[in-house]
C-alpha cells in the first residue's frame, strides 16, 4: 500500500516534469521514424515480401522493440543529473519506499515509450500496416515489460557508476550485440545456424519473435507467451536489483 | 537528543593497483542536548560530513552506536528518518521544479497527506519569505533563496532534529547573516540544530556548543566560551617588517614568558603568553634591543582557532 502510494508520488512528479518538457518524447521517436520512412521501403524486395504491408508486419515489431530497449537503457543519464542535484540523497533521508524511487521513474519511462510506440504504429498504419487491436495491446505489454527492464538496469548501473562518461560506453557496449542478436532489423530466419544458436540466448530475440507473431495475428503461437514470460521474469529481476541500488548508500 | 559512541567509518580507495583503507571517522563520541545549536567544526576532510551522513542514515557506520531522537540508528534507521531532517551541502532542488512543488512532494514523501502537505508548504514559504517566488522554477533563484528552500525542505515534516551540512558555505555576507537568524528561529521553535561548518566566526556566534573534529576524531567539545577560557592566557599579535619576522621568531621563542609562537606569514607573529599586559613591555624591550623594527602590537582574547591550534598543533585557517 505504502509502496503503491510512494510510487504514485514519484511517478506523478516525473510525469509532471516530462510534460513540462515533452520535446524529449519526440526526440526519442525521431530515429525510429527515420527508419520507418527511409529504411523500411527497402524491405519489400529485400525480404521478398508479397506486399509492403507484409514487410511492415516484420519490420515494425522489431523497430518497436528496438525503441523500448534503447529508450530504457539511456534513462540512466537523467538519474545521474538528479544524483548530482542532490535529489536522490534528499529522497533517501525520507522514509519513502526505495522501490518506489525506482518504479516511479521506470513507469514514467514505460508511459513515454508507449506514447512513442503509438506514434510509430499510427505512422505505420499510413503504410497499410493492419493489426488486430487485441494483439496490438499484448504487443504493447511486451514493450512495456522491456522498457521497465532496460530502464531499471540503466538506473541501477547509473547509481553504481555515477558518471555519464562511464554510463554511455557501458550502455552502448550492451546495446550493440543485443540489437544485432535479436533480429530487429532483419529476421534471424535469414541468419546462418551458428548465429541463430547464439541469438537463442538473447532474451530480446524471443521478445522480437513474440511481438512479430502478435503483429501477424498469430495469438496462438507459443512464441507469444514465451516472449512475454521471459521479459516478465527478467523485468522482475531487473527491478529487484535496481531497487537494491536505491536502498544502498549512494552519494 | 543525539548520543553516539565509537561511531566509525572507513573507505577503501584504490590508488593504482593498491587498495588503501582510509579511516574517515575513527570513533566519534558525541552528546547533543535537546534544543541547542550544536556546531561541528573542522577543516575540510576532517570527517564532518561523513559523520553527519551516518547520523542521517545515508551511510551505514562500520562500528559504534548512536541514538537519535530516541531511535536507534543501527536497529531502526527508518524510525530515525521520520524524526530527523537533513540538508545536504551540495543542494537538493531540481532546476525545473518550483519551490512549492518541491516542498509539497518532500512533505508527502514523509507520508503526510496532500492537503496537510499543501498547508505546511504555505506556512514554510511564508516563514522563509519565499511566497513571492514560490511558483517560479528553482533555476531562477539566487543562491540565498535556493538555500532557504533547501532548509525549508529539511524541516517541512517538523523533525525534532535538523542536520545542516555547511548551511552558509558560498553565501554572501548578507544571506549568511539572514541564515543565522533562520537557524536561531528553528531553535526558538524547539528544534535541535546540528550544523557543520568550517567558519570559526560562525561556530562562535551561532552555536551553543561545538565539537572540533580533526583527522576523523573529535579533539575537543564544549561551549565556545568554555573552550576559549580553557586556553589560559592571552594572544599577542605582533606586527613586524617582513625581513624581521624570522629573527624575531627565534628571539622570542626562547623567552620564558612566551608559551608558543606562531608565524603569521610576512606580517608578523602570534605569541601565546600568560599575561598580555606584563609581557608587552618585555617584548618591546627584547625586539628593540635586537635592532628589529616593530610596527604594531595588539592584545587579543583567544579565538576558536587558538583552541584548534593548541589541540592539534595546526591552525584551522591554514588547513
Interface residues (C-beta under 8 A of the other chain):
Chain A: X2 X6 X9 X13 X16 X17 X20 X21 X82 X85 X86 X87 X89 X90 X91 X92 X93 X94 X95 X96 X249
Chain B: X56 X57 X58 X59 X60 X78 X81 X82 X84 X85 X86 X88 X90 X91 X92 X93 X94 X95 X96 X97 X101 X105 X106 X108 X109 X110 X111 X153 X157
